[in-house]
């Protein structure tokens, strides 16, 4: 009976880890996207100045 409970909690930990890693991946992606947007903005401003 005790073993069954332990298995359940370890399975829940796995799913929590998956959620956490997904959130971390999403925030990394958003940070990268923001850097790229900044770079594009700087490029276009520099190109518009004659």
N, CA, C and O atoms as CSV, one atom per row, in Angstrom:
chain,resi,resn,atom,element,x,y,z
A,1,UNK,N,N,0.828,-1.202,0.000
A,1,UNK,CA,C,0.000,0.000,0.000
A,1,UNK,C,C,0.872,1.265,0.000
A,1,UNK,O,O,0.586,2.228,-0.711
A,2,UNK,N,N,1.910,1.243,0.788
A,2,UNK,CA,C,2.792,2.416,0.870
A,2,UNK,C,C,3.512,2.628,-0.467
A,2,UNK,O,O,3.674,3.762,-0.918
A,3,UNK,N,N,3.943,1.527,-1.097
A,3,UNK,CA,C,4.645,1.635,-2.383
A,3,UNK,C,C,3.788,2.327,-3.427
A,3,UNK,O,O,4.278,3.153,-4.198
A,4,UNK,N,N,2.509,1.986,-3.448
A,4,UNK,CA,C,1.615,2.577,-4.441
A,4,UNK,C,C,1.577,4.103,-4.283
A,4,UNK,O,O,1.608,4.834,-5.273
A,5,UNK,N,N,1.512,4.571,-3.049
A,5,UNK,CA,C,1.485,6.009,-2.792
A,5,UNK,C,C,2.770,6.677,-3.262
A,5,UNK,O,O,2.738,7.779,-3.809
A,6,UNK,N,N,3.893,6.015,-3.051
A,6,UNK,CA,C,5.179,6.576,-3.460
A,6,UNK,C,C,5.254,6.698,-4.975
A,6,UNK,O,O,5.756,7.689,-5.504
A,7,UNK,N,N,4.746,5.673,-5.673
A,7,UNK,CA,C,4.753,5.721,-7.136
A,7,UNK,C,C,3.935,6.903,-7.634
A,7,UNK,O,O,4.341,7.608,-8.558
A,8,UNK,N,N,2.785,7.112,-7.015
A,8,UNK,CA,C,1.888,8.183,-7.449
A,8,UNK,C,C,2.579,9.544,-7.299
A,8,UNK,O,O,2.515,10.375,-8.205
A,9,UNK,N,N,3.237,9.768,-6.161
A,9,UNK,CA,C,3.856,11.067,-5.926
A,9,UNK,C,C,5.026,11.296,-6.889
A,9,UNK,O,O,5.240,12.422,-7.338
A,10,UNK,N,N,5.783,10.245,-7.211
A,10,UNK,CA,C,6.899,10.426,-8.140
A,10,UNK,C,C,6.375,10.740,-9.534
A,10,UNK,O,O,6.988,11.506,-10.276
A,11,UNK,N,N,5.243,10.149,-9.887
A,11,UNK,CA,C,4.657,10.439,-11.194
A,11,UNK,C,C,4.204,11.897,-11.244
A,11,UNK,O,O,4.345,12.559,-12.272
A,12,UNK,N,N,3.665,12.392,-10.141
A,12,UNK,CA,C,3.210,13.782,-10.098
A,12,UNK,C,C,4.414,14.725,-10.205
A,12,UNK,O,O,4.335,15.765,-10.858
A,13,UNK,N,N,5.520,14.359,-9.566
A,13,UNK,CA,C,6.732,15.166,-9.673
A,13,UNK,C,C,7.197,15.255,-11.118
A,13,UNK,O,O,7.619,16.320,-11.568
A,14,UNK,N,N,7.125,14.158,-11.844
A,14,UNK,CA,C,7.529,14.164,-13.252
A,14,UNK,C,C,6.694,15.160,-14.042
A,14,UNK,O,O,7.234,15.940,-14.826
A,15,UNK,N,N,5.371,15.137,-13.839
A,15,UNK,CA,C,4.519,16.043,-14.607
A,15,UNK,C,C,4.790,17.492,-14.208
A,15,UNK,O,O,4.739,18.383,-15.056
A,16,UNK,N,N,5.079,17.740,-12.927
A,16,UNK,CA,C,5.417,19.095,-12.495
A,16,UNK,C,C,6.711,19.559,-13.151
A,16,UNK,O,O,6.821,20.714,-13.565
A,17,UNK,N,N,7.689,18.664,-13.247
A,17,UNK,CA,C,8.952,19.009,-13.897
A,17,UNK,C,C,8.728,19.344,-15.367
A,17,UNK,O,O,9.350,20.267,-15.893
A,18,UNK,N,N,7.854,18.612,-16.028
A,18,UNK,CA,C,7.569,18.883,-17.430
A,18,UNK,C,C,6.954,20.264,-17.590
A,18,UNK,O,O,7.311,21.006,-18.505
A,19,UNK,N,N,6.029,20.608,-16.698
A,19,UNK,CA,C,5.382,21.925,-16.773
A,19,UNK,C,C,6.430,23.015,-16.564
A,19,UNK,O,O,6.454,24.009,-17.289
A,20,UNK,N,N,7.296,22.821,-15.568
A,20,UNK,CA,C,8.321,23.821,-15.273
A,20,UNK,C,C,9.252,24.010,-16.458
A,20,UNK,O,O,9.557,25.143,-16.828
A,21,UNK,N,N,9.709,22.917,-17.061
A,21,UNK,CA,C,10.643,23.035,-18.181
A,21,UNK,C,C,9.960,23.704,-19.368
A,21,UNK,O,O,10.598,24.449,-20.113
A,22,UNK,N,N,8.671,23.446,-19.548
A,22,UNK,CA,C,7.942,24.094,-20.642
A,22,UNK,C,C,7.885,25.595,-20.411
A,22,UNK,O,O,8.090,26.374,-21.342
A,23,UNK,N,N,7.608,26.009,-19.173
A,23,UNK,CA,C,7.530,27.439,-18.862
A,23,UNK,C,C,8.895,28.086,-19.090
A,23,UNK,O,O,8.977,29.184,-19.641
A,24,UNK,N,N,9.966,27.409,-18.668
A,24,UNK,CA,C,11.317,27.949,-18.860
A,24,UNK,C,C,11.610,28.090,-20.349
A,24,UNK,O,O,12.154,29.108,-20.777
A,25,UNK,N,N,11.255,27.078,-21.143
A,25,UNK,CA,C,11.485,27.147,-22.585
A,25,UNK,C,C,10.718,28.317,-23.185
A,25,UNK,O,O,11.247,29.028,-24.039
A,26,UNK,N,N,9.474,28.526,-22.751
A,26,UNK,CA,C,8.672,29.611,-23.302
A,26,UNK,C,C,9.289,30.958,-22.964
A,26,UNK,O,O,9.328,31.847,-23.814
A,27,UNK,N,N,9.777,31.128,-21.724
A,27,UNK,CA,C,10.348,32.413,-21.353
A,27,UNK,C,C,11.647,32.653,-22.117
A,27,UNK,O,O,11.918,33.782,-22.528
A,28,UNK,N,N,12.456,31.610,-22.315
A,28,UNK,CA,C,13.666,31.747,-23.137
A,28,UNK,C,C,13.294,32.196,-24.545
A,28,UNK,O,O,13.949,33.062,-25.125
A,29,UNK,N,N,12.243,31.600,-25.085
A,29,UNK,CA,C,11.793,31.927,-26.432
A,29,UNK,C,C,11.351,33.387,-26.504
A,29,UNK,O,O,11.669,34.087,-27.465
A,30,UNK,N,N,10.615,33.848,-25.483
A,30,UNK,CA,C,10.145,35.234,-25.474
A,30,UNK,C,C,11.319,36.198,-25.360
A,30,UNK,O,O,11.331,37.242,-26.014
A,31,UNK,N,N,12.307,35.856,-24.535
A,31,UNK,CA,C,13.482,36.720,-24.377
A,31,UNK,C,C,14.229,36.808,-25.704
A,31,UNK,O,O,14.617,37.898,-26.125
A,32,UNK,N,N,14.433,35.669,-26.365
A,32,UNK,CA,C,15.099,35.659,-27.673
A,32,UNK,C,C,14.321,36.519,-28.664
A,32,UNK,O,O,14.905,37.334,-29.378
A,33,UNK,N,N,13.004,36.337,-28.706
A,33,UNK,CA,C,12.168,37.111,-29.627
A,33,UNK,C,C,12.304,38.597,-29.375
A,33,UNK,O,O,12.334,39.387,-30.318
A,34,UNK,N,N,12.386,38.985,-28.112
A,34,UNK,CA,C,12.517,40.401,-27.769
A,34,UNK,C,C,13.853,40.945,-28.265
A,34,UNK,O,O,13.910,42.053,-28.799
A,35,UNK,N,N,14.921,40.180,-28.096
A,35,UNK,CA,C,16.242,40.605,-28.576
A,35,UNK,C,C,16.211,40.797,-30.087
A,35,UNK,O,O,16.755,41.770,-30.608
A,36,UNK,N,N,15.570,39.859,-30.789
A,36,UNK,CA,C,15.512,39.941,-32.251
A,36,UNK,C,C,14.725,41.181,-32.670
A,36,UNK,O,O,15.134,41.897,-33.583
A,37,UNK,N,N,13.590,41.436,-32.001
A,37,UNK,CA,C,12.795,42.632,-32.318
A,37,UNK,C,C,13.628,43.891,-32.133
A,37,UNK,O,O,13.594,44.788,-32.975
A,38,UNK,N,N,14.379,43.963,-31.032
A,38,UNK,CA,C,15.226,45.125,-30.774
A,38,UNK,C,C,16.228,45.306,-31.908
A,38,UNK,O,O,16.426,46.414,-32.405
A,39,UNK,N,N,16.858,44.201,-32.312
A,39,UNK,CA,C,17.868,44.241,-33.364
A,39,UNK,C,C,17.256,44.763,-34.661
A,39,UNK,O,O,17.854,45.591,-35.348
A,40,UNK,N,N,16.057,44.272,-34.991
A,40,UNK,CA,C,15.389,44.714,-36.217
A,40,UNK,C,C,15.090,46.204,-36.129
A,40,UNK,O,O,15.290,46.938,-37.097
A,41,UNK,N,N,14.612,46.653,-34.973
A,41,UNK,CA,C,14.283,48.069,-34.797
A,41,UNK,C,C,15.526,48.927,-34.996
A,41,UNK,O,O,15.464,49.960,-35.663
A,42,UNK,N,N,16.643,48.513,-34.431
A,42,UNK,CA,C,17.894,49.273,-34.572
A,42,UNK,C,C,18.329,49.292,-36.032
A,42,UNK,O,O,18.752,50.331,-36.539
A,43,UNK,N,N,18.229,48.159,-36.708
A,43,UNK,CA,C,18.621,48.077,-38.117
A,43,UNK,C,C,17.786,49.027,-38.966
A,43,UNK,O,O,18.335,49.740,-39.807
A,44,UNK,N,N,16.467,49.052,-38.764
A,44,UNK,CA,C,15.615,49.877,-39.619
A,44,UNK,C,C,15.868,51.355,-39.369
A,44,UNK,O,O,15.851,52.148,-40.310
A,45,UNK,N,N,16.100,51.739,-38.126
A,45,UNK,CA,C,16.388,53.150,-37.831
A,45,UNK,C,C,17.691,53.560,-38.510
A,45,UNK,O,O,17.763,54.629,-39.116
A,46,UNK,N,N,18.707,52.731,-38.414
A,46,UNK,CA,C,20.006,53.046,-39.017
A,46,UNK,C,C,19.881,53.159,-40.534
A,46,UNK,O,O,20.550,53.995,-41.143
A,47,UNK,N,N,19.045,52.342,-41.149
A,47,UNK,CA,C,18.895,52.363,-42.602
A,47,UNK,C,C,18.114,53.578,-43.082
A,47,UNK,O,O,18.303,54.020,-44.215
A,48,UNK,N,N,17.239,54.127,-42.240
A,48,UNK,CA,C,16.423,55.266,-42.664
A,48,UNK,C,C,17.213,56.571,-42.663
A,48,UNK,O,O,16.859,57.511,-43.374
A,49,UNK,N,N,18.274,56.633,-41.874
A,49,UNK,CA,C,19.064,57.868,-41.823
A,49,UNK,C,C,19.929,57.936,-43.081
A,49,UNK,O,O,20.703,57.016,-43.345
A,50,UNK,N,N,19.810,58.992,-43.843
A,50,UNK,CA,C,20.570,59.084,-45.107
A,50,UNK,C,C,22.068,59.285,-44.871
A,50,UNK,O,O,22.836,59.381,-45.829
